[in-house]
Amino acid sequence: QVQLVESGGGLVQPGASLRLSCTVSGFSLDMSTIGWIRQAPGKEREWVSCISSSDGGTDYTDSVKGRFTLSRDNAKNTLYLQMSSLKPEDTAVYYCAARRLSQGWSVAPDDYDSWGQGTQVTVSS
């Protein structure tokens, strides 16, 4: 059974840091492109970051470059998103998502076929 379980969200003040975790089961972390997609209230889903299954390369949407860092621990089957210098506009539900049934990189949320339940991140003073 494929599962993606996120944790680590919360309420923080602007400028603070948070680390999100996504532990997967039923498939190998290093065999799929996997990353984070967020959805703010009233907005479309937005791709945030992903890591390639082939070479472990990462990419980020422009608004988080230099502030967010994606990494994975294959032994623990866990993906991490270290978020720093958080801004109110980062407030969203963050979903861990994987491309298990297709190969390659994608920034389109609809291309991801496996999803976690989401974790809320709220940045507010």
Backbone as XML, in Angstrom:
<?xml version="1.0"?>
<chain id="A" units="angstrom">
  <residue number="1" name="GLN">
    <atom name="N" x="0.852" y="-1.201" z="0.000"/>
    <atom name="CA" x="0.000" y="0.000" z="0.000"/>
    <atom name="C" x="0.883" y="1.246" z="0.000"/>
  </residue>
  <residue number="2" name="VAL">
    <atom name="N" x="0.640" y="2.130" z="-0.939"/>
    <atom name="CA" x="1.408" y="3.363" z="-1.056"/>
    <atom name="C" x="0.871" y="4.396" z="-0.068"/>
  </residue>
  <residue number="3" name="GLN">
    <atom name="N" x="1.774" y="4.947" z="0.719"/>
    <atom name="CA" x="1.395" y="6.001" z="1.660"/>
    <atom name="C" x="2.452" y="7.079" z="1.688"/>
  </residue>
  <residue number="4" name="LEU">
    <atom name="N" x="2.016" y="8.313" z="1.811"/>
    <atom name="CA" x="2.896" y="9.459" z="2.022"/>
    <atom name="C" x="2.319" y="10.196" z="3.231"/>
  </residue>
  <residue number="5" name="VAL">
    <atom name="N" x="3.116" y="10.351" z="4.263"/>
    <atom name="CA" x="2.635" y="10.944" z="5.505"/>
    <atom name="C" x="3.497" y="12.157" z="5.851"/>
  </residue>
  <residue number="6" name="GLU">
    <atom name="N" x="2.860" y="13.332" z="5.841"/>
    <atom name="CA" x="3.568" y="14.568" z="6.135"/>
    <atom name="C" x="3.475" y="14.905" z="7.618"/>
  </residue>
  <residue number="7" name="SER">
    <atom name="N" x="4.462" y="15.650" z="8.074"/>
    <atom name="CA" x="4.436" y="16.182" z="9.443"/>
    <atom name="C" x="5.309" y="17.421" z="9.491"/>
  </residue>
  <residue number="8" name="GLY">
    <atom name="N" x="5.170" y="18.183" z="10.587"/>
    <atom name="CA" x="6.059" y="19.307" z="10.808"/>
    <atom name="C" x="5.456" y="20.677" z="10.590"/>
  </residue>
  <residue number="9" name="GLY">
    <atom name="N" x="4.211" y="20.736" z="10.124"/>
    <atom name="CA" x="3.600" y="22.041" z="9.936"/>
    <atom name="C" x="3.288" y="22.718" z="11.260"/>
  </residue>
  <residue number="10" name="GLY">
    <atom name="N" x="2.854" y="23.960" z="11.173"/>
    <atom name="CA" x="2.510" y="24.680" z="12.391"/>
    <atom name="C" x="2.311" y="26.150" z="12.140"/>
  </residue>
  <residue number="11" name="LEU">
    <atom name="N" x="2.147" y="26.883" z="13.248"/>
    <atom name="CA" x="1.976" y="28.338" z="13.208"/>
    <atom name="C" x="3.280" y="28.978" z="13.658"/>
  </residue>
  <residue number="12" name="VAL">
    <atom name="N" x="3.842" y="29.818" z="12.808"/>
    <atom name="CA" x="5.091" y="30.494" z="13.151"/>
    <atom name="C" x="4.997" y="31.962" z="12.765"/>
  </residue>
  <residue number="13" name="GLN">
    <atom name="N" x="5.900" y="32.752" z="13.319"/>
    <atom name="CA" x="5.959" y="34.172" z="12.984"/>
    <atom name="C" x="6.801" y="34.385" z="11.721"/>
  </residue>
  <residue number="14" name="PRO">
    <atom name="N" x="6.599" y="35.490" z="11.033"/>
    <atom name="CA" x="7.446" y="35.804" z="9.880"/>
    <atom name="C" x="8.923" y="35.798" z="10.260"/>
  </residue>
  <residue number="15" name="GLY">
    <atom name="N" x="9.719" y="35.218" z="9.382"/>
    <atom name="CA" x="11.155" y="35.113" z="9.631"/>
    <atom name="C" x="11.583" y="33.829" z="10.301"/>
  </residue>
  <residue number="16" name="ALA">
    <atom name="N" x="10.636" y="33.066" z="10.783"/>
    <atom name="CA" x="10.960" y="31.820" z="11.474"/>
    <atom name="C" x="11.243" y="30.694" z="10.482"/>
  </residue>
  <residue number="17" name="SER">
    <atom name="N" x="11.608" y="29.548" z="11.047"/>
    <atom name="CA" x="11.904" y="28.360" z="10.239"/>
    <atom name="C" x="11.014" y="27.195" z="10.649"/>
  </residue>
  <residue number="18" name="LEU">
    <atom name="N" x="10.807" y="26.295" z="9.705"/>
    <atom name="CA" x="10.098" y="25.048" z="9.957"/>
    <atom name="C" x="10.721" y="23.980" z="9.076"/>
  </residue>
  <residue number="19" name="ARG">
    <atom name="N" x="10.633" y="22.720" z="9.532"/>
    <atom name="CA" x="11.053" y="21.614" z="8.695"/>
    <atom name="C" x="9.886" y="20.652" z="8.526"/>
  </residue>
  <residue number="20" name="LEU">
    <atom name="N" x="9.494" y="20.466" z="7.285"/>
    <atom name="CA" x="8.459" y="19.486" z="6.972"/>
    <atom name="C" x="9.118" y="18.148" z="6.644"/>
  </residue>
  <residue number="21" name="SER">
    <atom name="N" x="8.447" y="17.073" z="7.037"/>
    <atom name="CA" x="8.910" y="15.727" z="6.721"/>
    <atom name="C" x="7.816" y="14.971" z="5.988"/>
  </residue>
  <residue number="22" name="CYS">
    <atom name="N" x="8.235" y="14.067" z="5.132"/>
    <atom name="CA" x="7.298" y="13.207" z="4.415"/>
    <atom name="C" x="7.892" y="11.805" z="4.406"/>
  </residue>
  <residue number="23" name="THR">
    <atom name="N" x="7.267" y="10.906" z="5.126"/>
    <atom name="CA" x="7.723" y="9.516" z="5.165"/>
    <atom name="C" x="6.843" y="8.685" z="4.252"/>
  </residue>
  <residue number="24" name="VAL">
    <atom name="N" x="7.486" y="7.953" z="3.354"/>
    <atom name="CA" x="6.721" y="7.177" z="2.367"/>
    <atom name="C" x="6.853" y="5.688" z="2.649"/>
  </residue>
  <residue number="25" name="SER">
    <atom name="N" x="5.857" y="4.958" z="2.208"/>
    <atom name="CA" x="5.879" y="3.499" z="2.282"/>
    <atom name="C" x="5.203" y="2.952" z="1.033"/>
  </residue>
  <residue number="26" name="GLY">
    <atom name="N" x="5.573" y="1.740" z="0.683"/>
    <atom name="CA" x="4.989" y="1.109" z="-0.503"/>
    <atom name="C" x="5.752" y="1.382" z="-1.780"/>
  </residue>
  <residue number="27" name="PHE">
    <atom name="N" x="6.750" y="2.241" z="-1.712"/>
    <atom name="CA" x="7.616" y="2.486" z="-2.856"/>
    <atom name="C" x="8.917" y="3.098" z="-2.351"/>
  </residue>
  <residue number="28" name="SER">
    <atom name="N" x="9.927" y="3.081" z="-3.189"/>
    <atom name="CA" x="11.234" y="3.599" z="-2.806"/>
    <atom name="C" x="11.353" y="5.069" z="-3.172"/>
  </residue>
  <residue number="29" name="LEU">
    <atom name="N" x="11.830" y="5.829" z="-2.216"/>
    <atom name="CA" x="11.953" y="7.271" z="-2.392"/>
    <atom name="C" x="12.846" y="7.619" z="-3.582"/>
  </residue>
  <residue number="30" name="ASP">
    <atom name="N" x="13.890" y="6.845" z="-3.804"/>
    <atom name="CA" x="14.844" y="7.199" z="-4.838"/>
    <atom name="C" x="14.448" y="6.649" z="-6.208"/>
  </residue>
  <residue number="31" name="MET">
    <atom name="N" x="13.272" y="6.068" z="-6.320"/>
    <atom name="CA" x="12.806" y="5.548" z="-7.608"/>
    <atom name="C" x="11.741" y="6.444" z="-8.230"/>
  </residue>
  <residue number="32" name="SER">
    <atom name="N" x="11.419" y="7.568" z="-7.578"/>
    <atom name="CA" x="10.356" y="8.450" z="-8.058"/>
    <atom name="C" x="10.782" y="9.897" z="-7.925"/>
  </residue>
  <residue number="33" name="THR">
    <atom name="N" x="10.347" y="10.722" z="-8.859"/>
    <atom name="CA" x="10.424" y="12.162" z="-8.629"/>
    <atom name="C" x="9.420" y="12.494" z="-7.532"/>
  </residue>
  <residue number="34" name="ILE">
    <atom name="N" x="9.871" y="13.214" z="-6.525"/>
    <atom name="CA" x="9.008" y="13.501" z="-5.379"/>
    <atom name="C" x="9.278" y="14.909" z="-4.900"/>
  </residue>
  <residue number="35" name="GLY">
    <atom name="N" x="8.250" y="15.555" z="-4.376"/>
    <atom name="CA" x="8.451" y="16.927" z="-3.932"/>
    <atom name="C" x="7.278" y="17.442" z="-3.146"/>
  </residue>
  <residue number="36" name="TRP">
    <atom name="N" x="7.159" y="18.772" z="-3.111"/>
    <atom name="CA" x="6.137" y="19.455" z="-2.334"/>
    <atom name="C" x="5.322" y="20.373" z="-3.221"/>
  </residue>
  <residue number="37" name="ILE">
    <atom name="N" x="4.047" y="20.350" z="-2.985"/>
    <atom name="CA" x="3.086" y="21.202" z="-3.678"/>
    <atom name="C" x="2.226" y="21.839" z="-2.604"/>
  </residue>
  <residue number="38" name="ARG">
    <atom name="N" x="1.945" y="23.120" z="-2.725"/>
    <atom name="CA" x="1.165" y="23.807" z="-1.700"/>
    <atom name="C" x="-0.083" y="24.434" z="-2.294"/>
  </residue>
  <residue number="39" name="GLN">
    <atom name="N" x="-1.041" y="24.643" z="-1.411"/>
    <atom name="CA" x="-2.277" y="25.292" z="-1.817"/>
    <atom name="C" x="-2.712" y="26.263" z="-0.739"/>
  </residue>
  <residue number="40" name="ALA">
    <atom name="N" x="-2.733" y="27.539" z="-1.095"/>
    <atom name="CA" x="-3.203" y="28.578" z="-0.191"/>
    <atom name="C" x="-4.717" y="28.725" z="-0.335"/>
  </residue>
  <residue number="41" name="PRO">
    <atom name="N" x="-5.383" y="29.261" z="0.677"/>
    <atom name="CA" x="-6.839" y="29.411" z="0.607"/>
    <atom name="C" x="-7.252" y="30.212" z="-0.611"/>
  </residue>
  <residue number="42" name="GLY">
    <atom name="N" x="-8.187" y="29.669" z="-1.370"/>
    <atom name="CA" x="-8.715" y="30.376" z="-2.517"/>
    <atom name="C" x="-7.807" y="30.424" z="-3.731"/>
  </residue>
  <residue number="43" name="LYS">
    <atom name="N" x="-6.703" y="29.697" z="-3.667"/>
    <atom name="CA" x="-5.740" y="29.728" z="-4.785"/>
    <atom name="C" x="-5.545" y="28.343" z="-5.396"/>
  </residue>
  <residue number="44" name="GLU">
    <atom name="N" x="-4.959" y="28.321" z="-6.569"/>
    <atom name="CA" x="-4.633" y="27.064" z="-7.238"/>
    <atom name="C" x="-3.447" y="26.399" z="-6.525"/>
  </residue>
  <residue number="45" name="ARG">
    <atom name="N" x="-3.325" y="25.106" z="-6.724"/>
    <atom name="CA" x="-2.155" y="24.402" z="-6.221"/>
    <atom name="C" x="-0.903" y="24.941" z="-6.899"/>
  </residue>
  <residue number="46" name="GLU">
    <atom name="N" x="0.170" y="25.014" z="-6.141"/>
    <atom name="CA" x="1.420" y="25.572" z="-6.640"/>
    <atom name="C" x="2.556" y="24.589" z="-6.370"/>
  </residue>
  <residue number="47" name="TRP">
    <atom name="N" x="3.266" y="24.205" z="-7.412"/>
    <atom name="CA" x="4.461" y="23.388" z="-7.234"/>
    <atom name="C" x="5.514" y="24.203" z="-6.496"/>
  </residue>
  <residue number="48" name="VAL">
    <atom name="N" x="6.165" y="23.596" z="-5.503"/>
    <atom name="CA" x="7.162" y="24.298" z="-4.694"/>
    <atom name="C" x="8.565" y="23.799" z="-5.002"/>
  </residue>
  <residue number="49" name="SER">
    <atom name="N" x="8.727" y="22.481" z="-4.984"/>
    <atom name="CA" x="10.063" y="21.916" z="-5.148"/>
    <atom name="C" x="9.942" y="20.434" z="-5.438"/>
  </residue>
  <residue number="50" name="CYS">
    <atom name="N" x="10.956" y="19.882" z="-6.122"/>
    <atom name="CA" x="11.005" y="18.438" z="-6.269"/>
    <atom name="C" x="12.454" y="17.985" z="-6.401"/>
  </residue>
  <residue number="51" name="ILE">
    <atom name="N" x="12.633" y="16.684" z="-6.182"/>
    <atom name="CA" x="13.954" y="16.075" z="-6.286"/>
    <atom name="C" x="13.875" y="14.945" z="-7.297"/>
  </residue>
  <residue number="52" name="SER">
    <atom name="N" x="14.882" y="14.889" z="-8.156"/>
    <atom name="CA" x="14.887" y="13.911" z="-9.234"/>
    <atom name="C" x="15.269" y="12.523" z="-8.722"/>
  </residue>
  <residue number="53" name="SER">
    <atom name="N" x="14.610" y="11.506" z="-9.265"/>
    <atom name="CA" x="14.960" y="10.134" z="-8.898"/>
    <atom name="C" x="16.276" y="9.715" z="-9.535"/>
  </residue>
  <residue number="54" name="SER">
    <atom name="N" x="16.628" y="10.326" z="-10.650"/>
    <atom name="CA" x="17.804" y="9.858" z="-11.393"/>
    <atom name="C" x="19.107" y="10.333" z="-10.771"/>
  </residue>
  <residue number="55" name="ASP">
    <atom name="N" x="19.193" y="11.639" z="-10.488"/>
    <atom name="CA" x="20.464" y="12.149" z="-10.004"/>
    <atom name="C" x="20.365" y="12.902" z="-8.674"/>
  </residue>
  <residue number="56" name="GLY">
    <atom name="N" x="19.177" y="12.947" z="-8.112"/>
    <atom name="CA" x="19.010" y="13.645" z="-6.837"/>
    <atom name="C" x="19.039" y="15.152" z="-6.952"/>
  </residue>
  <residue number="57" name="GLY">
    <atom name="N" x="18.985" y="15.649" z="-8.194"/>
    <atom name="CA" x="18.963" y="17.093" z="-8.379"/>
    <atom name="C" x="17.661" y="17.696" z="-7.878"/>
  </residue>
  <residue number="58" name="THR">
    <atom name="N" x="17.727" y="18.950" z="-7.436"/>
    <atom name="CA" x="16.552" y="19.620" z="-6.900"/>
    <atom name="C" x="16.264" y="20.903" z="-7.659"/>
  </residue>
  <residue number="59" name="ASP">
    <atom name="N" x="15.032" y="21.344" z="-7.589"/>
    <atom name="CA" x="14.654" y="22.624" z="-8.154"/>
    <atom name="C" x="13.553" y="23.217" z="-7.301"/>
  </residue>
  <residue number="60" name="TYR">
    <atom name="N" x="13.399" y="24.532" z="-7.418"/>
    <atom name="CA" x="12.460" y="25.263" z="-6.571"/>
    <atom name="C" x="11.733" y="26.314" z="-7.382"/>
  </residue>
  <residue number="61" name="THR">
    <atom name="N" x="10.521" y="26.599" z="-6.969"/>
    <atom name="CA" x="9.843" y="27.731" z="-7.561"/>
    <atom name="C" x="10.560" y="29.008" z="-7.136"/>
  </residue>
  <residue number="62" name="ASP">
    <atom name="N" x="10.517" y="30.026" z="-7.977"/>
    <atom name="CA" x="11.330" y="31.225" z="-7.740"/>
    <atom name="C" x="11.069" y="31.870" z="-6.388"/>
  </residue>
  <residue number="63" name="SER">
    <atom name="N" x="9.844" y="31.842" z="-5.926"/>
    <atom name="CA" x="9.498" y="32.556" z="-4.692"/>
    <atom name="C" x="10.128" y="31.947" z="-3.441"/>
  </residue>
  <residue number="64" name="VAL">
    <atom name="N" x="10.643" y="30.713" z="-3.537"/>
    <atom name="CA" x="11.238" y="30.081" z="-2.358"/>
    <atom name="C" x="12.731" y="29.826" z="-2.519"/>
  </residue>
  <residue number="65" name="LYS">
    <atom name="N" x="13.276" y="30.122" z="-3.676"/>
    <atom name="CA" x="14.713" y="29.882" z="-3.897"/>
    <atom name="C" x="15.536" y="30.683" z="-2.891"/>
  </residue>
  <residue number="66" name="GLY">
    <atom name="N" x="16.523" y="30.002" z="-2.323"/>
    <atom name="CA" x="17.361" y="30.635" z="-1.314"/>
    <atom name="C" x="16.792" y="30.569" z="0.080"/>
  </residue>
  <residue number="67" name="ARG">
    <atom name="N" x="15.538" y="30.178" z="0.224"/>
    <atom name="CA" x="14.919" y="30.080" z="1.559"/>
    <atom name="C" x="14.543" y="28.643" z="1.918"/>
  </residue>
  <residue number="68" name="PHE">
    <atom name="N" x="14.193" y="27.857" z="0.931"/>
    <atom name="CA" x="13.775" y="26.466" z="1.164"/>
    <atom name="C" x="14.851" y="25.519" z="0.637"/>
  </residue>
  <residue number="69" name="THR">
    <atom name="N" x="15.031" y="24.412" z="1.350"/>
    <atom name="CA" x="15.984" y="23.387" z="0.927"/>
    <atom name="C" x="15.335" y="22.010" z="1.024"/>
  </residue>
  <residue number="70" name="LEU">
    <atom name="N" x="15.385" y="21.289" z="-0.078"/>
    <atom name="CA" x="14.800" y="19.955" z="-0.146"/>
    <atom name="C" x="15.893" y="18.910" z="-0.026"/>
  </residue>
  <residue number="71" name="SER">
    <atom name="N" x="15.626" y="17.872" z="0.761"/>
    <atom name="CA" x="16.597" y="16.785" z="0.878"/>
    <atom name="C" x="15.847" y="15.489" z="1.147"/>
  </residue>
  <residue number="72" name="ARG">
    <atom name="N" x="16.565" y="14.389" z="1.005"/>
    <atom name="CA" x="15.935" y="13.098" z="1.271"/>
    <atom name="C" x="16.911" y="12.178" z="1.982"/>
  </residue>
  <residue number="73" name="ASP">
    <atom name="N" x="16.357" y="11.293" z="2.790"/>
    <atom name="CA" x="17.120" y="10.247" z="3.465"/>
    <atom name="C" x="16.566" y="8.926" z="2.951"/>
  </residue>
  <residue number="74" name="ASN">
    <atom name="N" x="17.269" y="8.324" z="2.001"/>
    <atom name="CA" x="16.761" y="7.105" z="1.374"/>
    <atom name="C" x="16.628" y="5.962" z="2.374"/>
  </residue>
  <residue number="75" name="ALA">
    <atom name="N" x="17.535" y="5.900" z="3.334"/>
    <atom name="CA" x="17.484" y="4.818" z="4.322"/>
    <atom name="C" x="16.224" y="4.894" z="5.172"/>
  </residue>
  <residue number="76" name="LYS">
    <atom name="N" x="15.757" y="6.117" z="5.407"/>
    <atom name="CA" x="14.552" y="6.318" z="6.217"/>
    <atom name="C" x="13.314" y="6.502" z="5.350"/>
  </residue>
  <residue number="77" name="ASN">
    <atom name="N" x="13.503" y="6.486" z="4.038"/>
    <atom name="CA" x="12.385" y="6.732" z="3.107"/>
    <atom name="C" x="11.651" y="8.025" z="3.460"/>
  </residue>
  <residue number="78" name="THR">
    <atom name="N" x="12.423" y="9.056" z="3.771"/>
    <atom name="CA" x="11.843" y="10.313" z="4.227"/>
    <atom name="C" x="12.396" y="11.478" z="3.428"/>
  </residue>
  <residue number="79" name="LEU">
    <atom name="N" x="11.488" y="12.364" z="3.052"/>
    <atom name="CA" x="11.801" y="13.596" z="2.339"/>
    <atom name="C" x="11.647" y="14.754" z="3.305"/>
  </residue>
  <residue number="80" name="TYR">
    <atom name="N" x="12.538" y="15.731" z="3.214"/>
    <atom name="CA" x="12.484" y="16.886" z="4.105"/>
    <atom name="C" x="12.402" y="18.174" z="3.292"/>
  </residue>
  <residue number="81" name="LEU">
    <atom name="N" x="11.679" y="19.144" z="3.841"/>
    <atom name="CA" x="11.693" y="20.493" z="3.288"/>
    <atom name="C" x="12.022" y="21.442" z="4.423"/>
  </residue>
  <residue number="82" name="GLN">
    <atom name="N" x="13.245" y="21.945" z="4.403"/>
    <atom name="CA" x="13.667" y="22.936" z="5.392"/>
    <atom name="C" x="13.276" y="24.305" z="4.876"/>
  </residue>
  <residue number="83" name="MET">
    <atom name="N" x="12.436" y="24.986" z="5.646"/>
    <atom name="CA" x="11.933" y="26.291" z="5.242"/>
    <atom name="C" x="12.455" y="27.340" z="6.222"/>
  </residue>
  <residue number="84" name="SER">
    <atom name="N" x="13.087" y="28.373" z="5.706"/>
    <atom name="CA" x="13.584" y="29.449" z="6.558"/>
    <atom name="C" x="13.097" y="30.783" z="6.027"/>
  </residue>
  <residue number="85" name="SER">
    <atom name="N" x="13.281" y="31.807" z="6.840"/>
    <atom name="CA" x="12.826" y="33.158" z="6.474"/>
    <atom name="C" x="11.391" y="33.129" z="5.946"/>
  </residue>
  <residue number="86" name="LEU">
    <atom name="N" x="10.543" y="32.455" z="6.681"/>
    <atom name="CA" x="9.162" y="32.285" z="6.226"/>
    <atom name="C" x="8.426" y="33.615" z="6.153"/>
  </residue>
  <residue number="87" name="LYS">
    <atom name="N" x="7.554" y="33.695" z="5.162"/>
    <atom name="CA" x="6.773" y="34.912" z="4.913"/>
    <atom name="C" x="5.281" y="34.571" z="5.014"/>
  </residue>
  <residue number="88" name="PRO">
    <atom name="N" x="4.449" y="35.567" z="5.282"/>
    <atom name="CA" x="3.003" y="35.284" z="5.319"/>
    <atom name="C" x="2.489" y="34.632" z="4.043"/>
  </residue>
  <residue number="89" name="GLU">
    <atom name="N" x="3.089" y="34.980" z="2.912"/>
    <atom name="CA" x="2.627" y="34.398" z="1.641"/>
    <atom name="C" x="3.012" y="32.927" z="1.481"/>
  </residue>
  <residue number="90" name="ASP">
    <atom name="N" x="3.795" y="32.385" z="2.407"/>
    <atom name="CA" x="4.080" y="30.944" z="2.415"/>
    <atom name="C" x="2.961" y="30.146" z="3.082"/>
  </residue>
  <residue number="91" name="THR">
    <atom name="N" x="2.015" y="30.842" z="3.674"/>
    <atom name="CA" x="0.909" y="30.162" z="4.341"/>
    <atom name="C" x="0.119" y="29.324" z="3.343"/>
  </residue>
  <residue number="92" name="ALA">
    <atom name="N" x="-0.018" y="28.047" z="3.651"/>
    <atom name="CA" x="-0.706" y="27.115" z="2.744"/>
    <atom name="C" x="-0.748" y="25.734" z="3.385"/>
  </residue>
  <residue number="93" name="VAL">
    <atom name="N" x="-1.529" y="24.864" z="2.781"/>
    <atom name="CA" x="-1.406" y="23.439" z="3.080"/>
    <atom name="C" x="-0.331" y="22.889" z="2.159"/>
  </residue>
  <residue number="94" name="TYR">
    <atom name="N" x="0.639" y="22.228" z="2.749"/>
    <atom name="CA" x="1.758" y="21.670" z="1.981"/>
    <atom name="C" x="1.545" y="20.174" z="1.818"/>
  </residue>
  <residue number="95" name="TYR">
    <atom name="N" x="1.568" y="19.732" z="0.573"/>
    <atom name="CA" x="1.370" y="18.329" z="0.252"/>
    <atom name="C" x="2.673" y="17.724" z="-0.262"/>
  </residue>
  <residue number="96" name="CYS">
    <atom name="N" x="2.985" y="16.552" z="0.220"/>
    <atom name="CA" x="4.050" y="15.747" z="-0.349"/>
    <atom name="C" x="3.448" y="14.948" z="-1.506"/>
  </residue>
  <residue number="97" name="ALA">
    <atom name="N" x="4.112" y="14.948" z="-2.644"/>
    <atom name="CA" x="3.543" y="14.286" z="-3.813"/>
    <atom name="C" x="4.653" y="13.614" z="-4.621"/>
  </residue>
  <residue number="98" name="ALA">
    <atom name="N" x="4.306" y="12.492" z="-5.244"/>
    <atom name="CA" x="5.296" y="11.720" z="-6.000"/>
    <atom name="C" x="4.765" y="11.348" z="-7.372"/>
  </residue>
  <residue number="99" name="ARG">
    <atom name="N" x="5.706" y="11.207" z="-8.297"/>
    <atom name="CA" x="5.401" y="10.699" z="-9.631"/>
    <atom name="C" x="5.882" y="9.254" z="-9.684"/>
  </residue>
  <residue number="100" name="ARG">
    <atom name="N" x="5.009" y="8.321" z="-9.280"/>
    <atom name="CA" x="5.411" y="6.921" z="-9.267"/>
    <atom name="C" x="5.159" y="6.239" z="-10.596"/>
  </residue>
  <residue number="101" name="LEU">
    <atom name="N" x="4.149" y="6.703" z="-11.314"/>
    <atom name="CA" x="3.707" y="5.993" z="-12.513"/>
    <atom name="C" x="4.305" y="6.563" z="-13.793"/>
  </residue>
  <residue number="102" name="SER">
    <atom name="N" x="5.053" y="7.658" z="-13.650"/>
    <atom name="CA" x="5.668" y="8.291" z="-14.812"/>
    <atom name="C" x="7.107" y="8.627" z="-14.475"/>
  </residue>
  <residue number="103" name="GLN">
    <atom name="N" x="7.887" y="8.806" z="-15.516"/>
    <atom name="CA" x="9.278" y="9.180" z="-15.329"/>
    <atom name="C" x="9.454" y="10.674" z="-15.535"/>
  </residue>
  <residue number="104" name="GLY">
    <atom name="N" x="10.487" y="11.196" z="-14.919"/>
    <atom name="CA" x="10.888" y="12.558" z="-15.240"/>
    <atom name="C" x="10.373" y="13.614" z="-14.305"/>
  </residue>
  <residue number="105" name="TRP">
    <atom name="N" x="10.894" y="14.743" z="-14.541"/>
    <atom name="CA" x="10.687" y="15.959" z="-13.774"/>
    <atom name="C" x="9.369" y="16.615" z="-14.172"/>
  </residue>
  <residue number="106" name="SER">
    <atom name="N" x="8.671" y="17.250" z="-13.254"/>
    <atom name="CA" x="7.500" y="18.035" z="-13.619"/>
    <atom name="C" x="7.215" y="19.094" z="-12.579"/>
  </residue>
  <residue number="107" name="VAL">
    <atom name="N" x="6.770" y="20.258" z="-13.051"/>
    <atom name="CA" x="6.332" y="21.332" z="-12.169"/>
    <atom name="C" x="4.822" y="21.466" z="-12.196"/>
  </residue>
  <residue number="108" name="ALA">
    <atom name="N" x="4.148" y="20.534" z="-12.854"/>
    <atom name="CA" x="2.689" y="20.576" z="-12.935"/>
    <atom name="C" x="2.083" y="19.675" z="-11.875"/>
  </residue>
  <residue number="109" name="PRO">
    <atom name="N" x="1.336" y="20.225" z="-10.937"/>
    <atom name="CA" x="0.741" y="19.401" z="-9.895"/>
    <atom name="C" x="-0.055" y="18.212" z="-10.431"/>
  </residue>
  <residue number="110" name="ASP">
    <atom name="N" x="-0.714" y="18.376" z="-11.559"/>
    <atom name="CA" x="-1.535" y="17.287" z="-12.104"/>
    <atom name="C" x="-0.702" y="16.093" z="-12.566"/>
  </residue>
  <residue number="111" name="ASP">
    <atom name="N" x="0.590" y="16.279" z="-12.716"/>
    <atom name="CA" x="1.463" y="15.178" z="-13.140"/>
    <atom name="C" x="1.877" y="14.266" z="-11.992"/>
  </residue>
  <residue number="112" name="TYR">
    <atom name="N" x="1.511" y="14.645" z="-10.774"/>
    <atom name="CA" x="1.862" y="13.841" z="-9.606"/>
    <atom name="C" x="0.689" y="12.918" z="-9.277"/>
  </residue>
  <residue number="113" name="ASP">
    <atom name="N" x="0.973" y="11.618" z="-9.116"/>
    <atom name="CA" x="-0.094" y="10.636" z="-8.980"/>
    <atom name="C" x="-0.278" y="10.104" z="-7.559"/>
  </residue>
  <residue number="114" name="SER">
    <atom name="N" x="0.628" y="10.431" z="-6.666"/>
    <atom name="CA" x="0.518" y="9.936" z="-5.288"/>
    <atom name="C" x="0.684" y="11.107" z="-4.339"/>
  </residue>
  <residue number="115" name="TRP">
    <atom name="N" x="-0.218" y="11.251" z="-3.391"/>
    <atom name="CA" x="-0.271" y="12.435" z="-2.534"/>
    <atom name="C" x="-0.434" y="12.046" z="-1.069"/>
  </residue>
  <residue number="116" name="GLY">
    <atom name="N" x="0.139" y="12.885" z="-0.211"/>
    <atom name="CA" x="-0.123" y="12.770" z="1.208"/>
    <atom name="C" x="-1.387" y="13.547" z="1.571"/>
  </residue>
  <residue number="117" name="GLN">
    <atom name="N" x="-1.680" y="13.582" z="2.862"/>
    <atom name="CA" x="-2.908" y="14.235" z="3.319"/>
    <atom name="C" x="-2.726" y="15.737" z="3.521"/>
  </residue>
  <residue number="118" name="GLY">
    <atom name="N" x="-1.493" y="16.195" z="3.553"/>
    <atom name="CA" x="-1.210" y="17.616" z="3.702"/>
    <atom name="C" x="-0.937" y="18.018" z="5.135"/>
  </residue>
  <residue number="119" name="THR">
    <atom name="N" x="-0.132" y="19.064" z="5.289"/>
    <atom name="CA" x="0.150" y="19.641" z="6.603"/>
    <atom name="C" x="0.059" y="21.161" z="6.486"/>
  </residue>
  <residue number="120" name="GLN">
    <atom name="N" x="-0.592" y="21.768" z="7.455"/>
    <atom name="CA" x="-0.842" y="23.220" z="7.408"/>
    <atom name="C" x="0.383" y="23.989" z="7.899"/>
  </residue>
  <residue number="121" name="VAL">
    <atom name="N" x="0.772" y="24.974" z="7.111"/>
    <atom name="CA" x="1.804" y="25.926" z="7.525"/>
    <atom name="C" x="1.163" y="27.307" z="7.535"/>
  </residue>
  <residue number="122" name="THR">
    <atom name="N" x="1.214" y="27.961" z="8.687"/>
    <atom name="CA" x="0.655" y="29.294" z="8.822"/>
    <atom name="C" x="1.744" y="30.233" z="9.324"/>
  </residue>
  <residue number="123" name="VAL">
    <atom name="N" x="1.978" y="31.296" z="8.567"/>
    <atom name="CA" x="2.996" y="32.286" z="8.931"/>
    <atom name="C" x="2.270" y="33.594" z="9.224"/>
  </residue>
  <residue number="124" name="SER">
    <atom name="N" x="2.267" y="33.972" z="10.485"/>
    <atom name="CA" x="1.499" y="35.143" z="10.888"/>
    <atom name="C" x="2.083" y="35.720" z="12.168"/>
  </residue>
  <residue number="125" name="SER">
    <atom name="N" x="2.017" y="37.050" z="12.266"/>
    <atom name="CA" x="2.452" y="37.697" z="13.506"/>
    <atom name="C" x="1.268" y="37.902" z="14.443"/>
  </residue>
</chain>
